[in-house]
Amino acid sequence: MNVLDKLRVLQWHIGLIRRPIAELLDDYCDRDIEWLRITPEPQTAADPFGLIRNGHLHIFFEYRPHGKLDAFIAHVQVEPDGRISQAQPVLKLSYHLSYPFLFEFGGDLYMVPESGEGGEVMLFRCTEFPVRWEKAAVILPGVRSADNTIVQHDGWWWLFAACGEGWTELHLWWATSPSGPWYPHPRNPVKTDPGSSRPAGTLFTRNGEFFRPAMDNTEVYGRRVVVNRVTALSPEEFSEEPVTYLEPDSRSFCPKARHTLAAVGDDVTLTDGARRAFTLKPQRLLGKLRAHSAARRRAASRRVGGR
């Protein structure tokens, strides 16, 4: 890695695809992605989920200011003409939050963010759209998980989440209501695979078949999205098989990674991607250069001492 590489940071952006999520199974192309410049570089915006209200697209996402370890949940509104509102925080805790999974139930809007550092899975209800959210319940106490994803299917509610070392285990719970009680699947972990376990967005159906996006982390984090066909799902059984991979194009604005695929209504899909961007902040540039010079001096010293 040369000094220029050390001056780059990995930056995540949100992408908008004006096509149904099911169409991407057969015809995915990075050229269809409109990359939204929501945050100034080198801030990070990732894990997008959204909904349409009064003709406007609302996106909730992980927002992590550059240089900060912890992220929070933010919101933007996308106008029909493409204009984007300023990002505003809507949910902050004392630790990292991400993956603001949304669903509606009983006339209310709910969010289940990733809150693994808190050691529990929480359900938040929107009390004033889109800015105010209240904690409605702890649906999985004592569970440290990532990318909690809820779906209603065949009369049951299902919660998929990544657990275990490196988040490589897929765990599953089921309930008759999203408020619980939630029962762990007897075969947990139902899957252990760094290439296709960790949830990566909304589940969806096509031609009577059920599909689940997941992350492929086999080489690097968020390398690509793999879409699995769910072949068995019941309180006793679970199985799935990969059917397609959605990979970043090296010519794309975000050529390094993809790790979310989320349906918004019937005609819009959200994704995210990563790119290496230069940081132009003088303090960070100076720090990077000093660290690079120090590393070269240490390496030179070891070579001399080893002779």
Secondary structure, DSSP 8 states (H G I E B T S, - for coil): --HHHHTEEEEEEEEEE-S-GGGGGT---GGGEEEE--S-TT-EEEEEEEEEETTEEEEEEEEE-TT-S--EEEEEEE-TTS-B---EEEE--SS--EEEEEEEETTEEEEEEE-GGGTEEEEEEEEETTTEEEEEEEEEET---EEEEEEEETTEEEEEEEESGGG-EEEEEEESSTTS--EE-TT-SSEE-TTT-SB-B--EEETTEEEEEEEE-SSSTT-EEEEEEEEEESSS-EEEEEEEEE---TTSSS-SB---EEEETTTEEEEEEEEEEE---HHHHHHHHHHHHHHHHHHHHHHHHT-
